[in-house]
Amino acid sequence: MAERLPAARVLAADGLLGPASVVVEDGRVVAVEPASGPAPDRTLAPGFVDVQVNGLDDVDVADAGDRWGRLDELLATGGVTTWCPTLVTAPLDAYRARLQAVTDAAARPAAGRPAIAGAHLEGPFLGSRPGAHPVELLLPLDLDWLAALPDVVRLVTLAPELEGAPEAVRLLRRKGVAVSLGHSAATPAQVAACVEAGASLVTHLFNGMPPLHHREPGLAGEALLDDRLTACLIGDGVHVAPAVVALAFRCKPAGRVALVSDAIAWRVPQHAGSAITLVDGAARLADGTLAGSAITLDAAVGTAVSGGVALADALVAASATPAAAIGCTDRGHLTPGARADLVALGPDLTVQATWVAGELVHG
């Protein structure tokens, strides 16, 4: 039986409409139509898609064990309905077991939890801007290792200045893996070579790269200028100031900015072998280096809006854009036939309810 979800505002294909109802049946969106009665003061949007989640609160993706359900709960509370468990730089022989754990977590019964789109490998093939990644574990590109990656890998971040980077991008694209460029001091030419090879995202624009310079635009400049690149932005308001988040939205065409959390298990005493402290809402190493955030994507939407980004654009950046960037074309939009992943936001942009495939999982 069809269910109608009314709201004062609904993010439809043509922007925010309302009052309107999203009609859902058998886990799919059937229609978006005018509301037939009073509509609650809320905004219905596609469920959020977070392509960079290292952990949340007290659960690290790399060592989640039997606590994947805890991650599901935390993500749903923040409106996330699809996500990429993210594995940071580690010894190569550590990835096999961790990727198997992600495979097993993704294979759990789908009902009642956010979907795992696949793993995001952020490292170990990074450049000279490692940030919180252990420098001693960074490696040259290993094409044989990349070729043998299991199917669960959906996204890989690598540095375009590494020898063989364009070849690695082509290899990964042949496997159906999206490639993001990051943790890099690459030249524009090195970035362009990887984009020509098929790279299509930039990992956390402005972080893990030199600042934008008027004579040396680097990766940040290329990310803003090349319309083929989707620029991912950490939306905690600390990694990137809200006004600079808004600046990126102004530079990029519609659908080419993706909000990410870059969330980590900040409550774990030793995260990836390093002590983590939460300072002004962001996780930091003992030397002050930013090591990730403590947010989910609902907060990232709020950060973007506070900087001057239109609500509809911020919602698209948390849903349709990241979904498309990793090839999840059946979600991220409220159009007939799409998967019925939705989030309801109150007037203050806090999450009131989350649905996955039409099932209420929070609220």
N, C-alpha and C positions, 0 to 999 in steps of 0.2 A: 504494500500500500504506500502511495506517495505521501511524503511528509513535507509540509510547508514551513520554512523557517523565515519569519518576518524580521525586518530591521528598518530603522529610519534611513539607513544608508547601506547600499550593497555595491561592492566593487565588481561591476560587470565589464564586458569587453570594451564598452565605450566610456569607462570611467565610473565615478560614483553616481548611482541612481538611488531614488527613494522618494517616498517609502516603497519598499519592494519586498518580495519573498523569493527565496531560493527553494525550488521544488526538487526534492531528492527522492530517489526510488532505487532500490536494489544496489546501493552503494555508488550511484552515479547521479550527476546533476541532470535533471530533466529540463528545467527552464528557470529563467529569472523573469518574474512577472510583477506587475503592480500589486501592492499589498491590498487585500480585500477588507481589512479592518485596521484597528489600531496597531501600530508597529512600535516595538520597544526602541528606546533611544540607544541604539548600538550600531556598530558597523560590522557587517559580515564581509569577510574577505577570504580568498583562498588560504588554506593552511600554509604555514610558513615552511620554507625549505632551507635548511642550514647545512652548507657543504663543508663546514669546518668546526667540528666539535671534538676536542681532545678529551673531554670529560666534563663532569658537572659536580659542583659541591664536593662530595667526598668519594666520588667514583671515577676512576681513571679508565678510559677506554682500553688502554694497553693492559690493564690488569683488573678487568671488571668481574671476572669469575662468574658467580651466580647472581650478580647484581644488575644485570641488564634491565630488569624490571624497574629498578630504581631510576635508571636513566630514562626509560620510557615515561615514567610518571613526571619527572622534572621537565622533560621536553614538552609533553602535552600541556602542562601547566603554563608554559610559555608560548603556546600556540603553534609549536613545531609539529608537523605531521609527516615530514620526510627529512631524513638527515644522513650525513656521511660521517661515520666514526673515523676520526683522524688519528693517524699514527705518526708521531714525530720521529726525528732522527734517532736511530738505534743501530747496533751492530746488525749486519745483514742476516746473520743466523737467528736473530730474535724475531724477525718478521713472520716466519712460517707459522709459528704457533699463534701469534697475535692475529694474523689474517684468518686462520682457521677458526679462532674464537669469533671474529666478526661474521664469518660464513655461517657458523652455528647460530649466532644470535639472529641473523637475518632469516634463517630457516624456521624460526619459531612460529607457532600459529599466528596468523596476521591480525586476527581480530583484537580490537581493544588497545592497540599500541601504534605509535608512529612507525612508519616504514623505514627500513634501512635500505637506501639506494645502492650502497656499496662503500668500500673503504676509500679514504683519501690518504695517500702517502705524502706527507710533508717532510721530505728528506728521505735518505741521507745525501741526496745529490744536489747540495746547495752551494752557494758561492760565498763571497767575502762579507756578506751581511747576515751572519747566522742568527743574530738576536739571542734568544735563550737556548738555541740548539747547541749541544756540546761540540765545540770545534774539533776535538780529537776524533769524533765519530763521523765527520763529513768525509765523503768519498768521491773519487772521480766516477764518471758514469760507467756503469757496467751493463752493456747492452744484452749480454746473455742473461743476466739476472732479471732485467726488465722483461725480456721475451718470455721468461718462465713464470711471470706473475700469474696468480690464479684469477679466475673470472670475477671474483668479488671486488677487485680493485676497480674503482670507477673514475678516480681522479688522481693525478700525480703532479706535485709541485717540484719543479727543477729550476736550476739557474742557467740562463742562456749563454753565459760566458764559458761554461764547461766545454772541454773538447768533446766533439761529437754530439752536441746538444740538438742540432736540427735532425740528425739521424735518429736520436732517441725519441724525439717528438713524432717523427714519421712512424717509427716502430710502434709506439703506444697508440697512435691514432688507428693504425691497422688492426690493433687489438680491440678497438672500440673504447679506449680509455681517453678521457678528456685530459688536456695538459694545461697547467697553469704555470706562469713564470713568477718566481719570487726569490726572496733572500738573495739578492743579486745586486751587483754593481755593473751590470752589463752596459755596453755601448748601445746606442740606437741601432747600429747595424747588426749587432748580435741579437737584439730583440727581434728585429725585422726578419732575420733569417729563420728564427723559430716560429714566428707567426706565419710566414710563408709555408713552413713545414706542417702547420696545423694547430699550433698552440692557440688557445682562444680565451684564456683567463689570466688575470694577474692576482697573485695571492697577496692579500691585505695591502692594497695601495697605500703608499706613504710609509709603511712600516716594513722593515727588513730591506730597505733600499736607501741610497743617498737621497737627501732632500732635493726637491726640484730646484734646479739652478738655471739661470737665464742663458748661460753659455754651455752647460752640460745637462741637457734635459734627462738623460738616462732612462731608466725603466719607468719612473713616474711620468715623465713627459710622454713617452711612447704610449703608456696606458691611457693617458688622457686624449691623445691625438688619433690613435689608431682605432677606428670604429669597429674593427673586427674583434677587438679585445673587450671582454667583460671585466670591469674593474670591481674586485671584491673589496669591501670596506668593513673594518671592525667597528661596530656601532655602539661602543660603550661610552663615547664622549671623552675618553682619555687617550686612547691610541690615536684618534683623529678628532680634532675639535669639531663641534657641530657645524660651525661656519665653513670649515674646509670640506666636510661631508657635502654640504650644499653646493660648494664650488665644484666638486666632482660631478654632481648631478647636472650642473649647468654645462659642463664641458662635454659630457657624454650624450650620445643620442638616446632616445627612449629605449628602455630595455637593456642597457649596457652597464648598469650599476647593480651589483648584488651585495646586499647586506649579509654579513656573517657575524657570528658571535666570537669565534676563536676561544670558546670557553674551555677552561681547564678545571681539573679537580683541585681547586685551590685549598680545600680543607685537608688534603692529604699532607702529612708532615714533610715527606720527601717526595716531590713530584719529579719524575725522570731524574732522580738522583740529586736534586737541588732543593734547598729550603725555599718555600714560597710564602710571601706575606701579601695580604690584601691591603693596598694603599690607595685611598681615594677611589675605591671601587674597581681597581685593576690589580691583577696579580703581578708581583715583581720578585725578582731574585734578590739576594742579599746586597748585590752591588747596585740595585735600582733598575736593572734591565727589565723592561716589560716582558712578561712571560705568558700573556693571555688575559682573558677577561673572566668575569664571574656572572655573565648575563645570558639570557636567551633572547631570541630575535624580537620579542615584543618590546624589549627595552631598546633595541637597535632602531626599530621603527620610531619610537618616541624621540630618540636622539636626533634622527634625521629631520623629523618634523620641527623639533626645537630650533634647528639651524636654519629653517626656512624652506625645507622641502615640502611640496604639496603632499597631503596625506595619501592620495591615490598613487603618486609616484613612489613613496616610501613603501607602501604595501606591495606594489609590483616588484620592487627591489628585494623584498623578503619572500617572494613566492614565485611568480612567473619567471623572472629572470634567472634565479639560481636553478629552478627546475629545468628550464630549457638548456642551460649551460652544461648540465650533466646528462642531457638526453631523456629526461622524464617528461615527455610531451603530453602525457595523459593527465597531468595535474598542474596546479599553479594558476588555474583560470576557472571561472565559474561559467562555463559554456556547456550546452547540451552534449552529453556523452562523457564529459570529464569526470574523473574520480571525485567523489564528494568529500574532499578534504576541506574543512572550513574552520575559521576562527571567528569568534565574536568578540569585539573590543568595545568596552564602555567608552563614554565621552572622554575619559582621561587616558584612553588608549591602553588600559589594563585589560588582560584577557579575562573574559567572563565564561567562555565555553570553547571547547575544541571538539571537532568531529573528524574521525578518520574513516574513510569509505562509508560515510553516512552514519557511523556509530559514535554516539557521544562518549568521549573518553576523559573529558574534564568539564566540570561545571554542573 
